[in-house]
Amino acid sequence: MMNKVKMVLKNTAVFAAVMLLVSGGGALSVKAARGVSNDFSFALQYQGHRDETPLVAKDTTDWCSMQCTWSEFPGASYYAYACDNLERYASEKMVYFEQGTWALIGNSIGENGSKLCKIVAIGDYIPSDGCVFTGYWYADSGF
């Protein structure tokens, strides 16, 4: 548990530093991730193949975040979006992920009246033998 906390703190600090560099060093307010991180493992067999995380409770209406920390094959990738338990598309757009990618996934799940959330992954560049991706995500995090 302590290693996960250290990893989250490290990743948050790295993200904040990168955002400061991108913004030209201006003032940037970053709110730390709320709630508990959820581990994921996507096994994608081909381009367009779907896999998803289990449903988790969502307490806010802002953002989800995800980090792909490992890919079985370097260069393999997927797109992801957040949705509710009824598979209603709740993200503003699909977000591209490969190993090392961290991103916010905008959504309006709470505004749609749901208190449950999951992430759906869709294979993009997947080798012929398939590919496994792992990492973690938060149902409630963002700026």
C-alpha distance (Angstrom), angle and dihedral (degrees) to the residues before:
residue distance angle dihedral
M1 . . .
M2 3.79 . .
N3 3.83 90.9 .
K4 3.83 90.1 54.8
V5 3.80 90.7 50.7
K6 3.81 90.7 49.8
M7 3.81 90.9 47.7
V8 3.81 92.3 50.1
L9 3.80 91.8 48.5
K10 3.81 91.6 47.3
N11 3.81 93.0 48.2
T12 3.80 91.7 47.1
A13 3.81 90.8 51.3
V14 3.82 92.1 48.1
F15 3.81 91.1 48.6
A16 3.82 91.8 49.3
A17 3.82 91.2 49.4
V18 3.80 92.1 49.8
M19 3.80 91.6 48.0
L20 3.81 90.4 51.0
L21 3.80 90.0 51.9
V22 3.80 92.2 47.3
S23 3.80 92.5 47.3
G24 3.79 91.7 51.1
G25 3.78 94.6 -107.2
G26 3.79 94.6 -62.1
A27 3.77 122.9 145.4
L28 3.77 111.8 -70.3
S29 3.75 125.9 -178.5
V30 3.80 114.9 -150.8
K31 3.77 120.2 -177.0
A32 3.79 113.7 -151.7
A33 3.77 119.3 -117.4
R34 3.77 113.4 -85.0
G35 3.76 125.7 -142.8
V36 3.75 129.8 10.3
S37 3.78 126.7 -35.9
N38 3.79 115.8 -117.2
D39 3.79 119.4 -147.8
F40 3.80 117.3 -136.5
S41 3.77 138.3 -168.2
F42 3.80 119.7 -169.5
A43 3.81 118.8 -166.2
L44 3.79 104.8 -163.8
Q45 3.81 116.4 -177.0
Y46 3.83 102.3 -173.7
Q47 3.79 144.2 -9.8
G48 3.80 108.1 -59.7
H49 3.83 94.2 19.1
R50 3.83 112.1 137.6
D51 3.79 131.5 -142.9
E52 3.79 129.3 166.3
T53 3.77 144.7 -163.0
P54 3.80 121.7 -114.3
L55 3.81 116.6 -92.6
V56 3.80 116.6 -90.5
A57 3.79 132.9 -176.0
K58 3.80 115.7 -89.7
D59 3.80 116.5 -156.0
T60 3.80 101.3 178.2
T61 3.78 136.6 44.7
D62 3.79 100.4 -133.6
W63 3.81 125.2 79.5
C64 3.78 144.9 -24.4
S65 3.79 120.2 -148.2
M66 3.78 132.2 -155.8
Q67 3.78 137.8 -174.8
C68 3.78 122.6 -163.2
T69 3.80 101.6 -150.9
W70 3.82 99.9 173.2
S71 3.78 139.3 23.8
E72 3.79 124.7 -172.1
F73 3.83 89.0 -136.9
P74 3.83 122.3 33.1
G75 3.78 110.1 -122.3
A76 3.81 94.8 27.5
S77 3.80 113.3 128.0
Y78 3.79 147.0 -179.0
Y79 3.79 140.6 -170.0
A80 3.80 121.3 -126.0
Y81 3.78 139.4 -167.9
A82 3.79 136.3 179.1
C83 3.79 121.4 -118.8
D84 3.77 139.3 163.5
N85 3.81 130.8 -109.3
L86 3.82 91.8 -82.3
E87 3.83 91.8 57.0
R88 3.78 91.1 -113.4
Y89 3.77 108.1 161.9
A90 3.80 101.9 -115.0
S91 3.81 103.1 165.3
E92 3.77 123.5 96.9
K93 3.80 88.8 -134.4
M94 3.78 141.5 -17.1
V95 3.80 114.3 -88.9
Y96 3.84 124.1 -139.4
F97 3.83 118.4 -126.2
E98 3.78 136.6 -176.0
Q99 3.80 130.8 155.6
G100 3.81 109.7 -49.6
T101 3.81 95.6 17.8
W102 3.82 118.6 135.6
A103 3.78 118.8 -176.2
L104 3.78 145.1 161.3
I105 3.79 116.1 -121.2
G106 3.79 112.2 -152.1
N107 3.78 116.6 -144.1
S108 3.77 144.8 161.2
I109 3.79 98.4 -147.4
G110 3.80 94.5 133.1
E111 3.79 91.4 47.4
N112 3.81 87.7 55.0
G113 3.81 88.2 58.0
S114 3.80 99.2 -106.7
K115 3.78 128.2 128.4
L116 3.83 94.4 -169.7
C117 3.78 128.6 80.2
K118 3.80 140.4 -177.4
I119 3.78 137.4 172.0
V120 3.80 119.9 -122.6
A121 3.82 118.1 -156.1
I122 3.80 123.6 -158.6
G123 3.81 119.3 -164.9
D124 3.80 115.7 -113.5
Y125 3.81 111.0 167.7
I126 3.80 104.9 11.3
P127 3.84 122.5 165.6
S128 3.82 117.4 -122.9
D129 3.83 91.8 -100.3
G130 3.82 92.6 52.4
C131 3.77 126.8 -113.6
V132 3.80 138.0 -114.6
F133 3.81 121.0 -143.1
T134 3.81 125.1 -170.2
G135 3.77 136.3 -175.1
Y136 3.77 140.1 106.5
W137 3.81 138.9 -82.6
Y138 3.77 140.9 -168.0
A139 3.80 124.4 -139.0
D140 3.84 90.3 -156.6
S141 3.78 116.4 39.1
G142 3.76 140.8 106.8
F143 3.78 146.2 96.5
